[in-house]
Amino acid sequence: MSFRRPDDIDGLLIMNAVSALAAVHRSAFRKWVLRLYVGCLSTLITL
């Protein structure tokens, strides 16, 4: 069926927004961990 009720569409939009926010948060967290890891490595190398 191609016809959908508006509440289904709202639910899909909310799910898409939540998954997009989760992906952004996950990538930002990964960048932060990577930066911390590189910082620790460079500190060890310079010692």
C-alpha positions, 0 to 999 in steps of 0.5 A, spaced: 500 500 500 502 506 497 497 510 502 500 512 509 497 515 515 500 522 517 502 519 524 506 513 520 509 519 516 511 523 523 514 516 526 518 515 520 521 522 520 522 522 528 526 515 527 530 518 521 532 524 525 534 520 531 538 516 527 541 522 524 543 525 530 545 518 533 550 518 527 553 525 528 554 524 535 557 517 534 562 520 529 563 526 533 565 521 539 569 517 535 573 523 533 574 525 540 577 518 542 581 519 536 584 525 538 585 523 545 589 517 542 593 521 538 595 526 543 597 520 548 601 517 542 605 524 541 606 525 548 609 518 549 613 519 543 616 526 545 618 523 552 
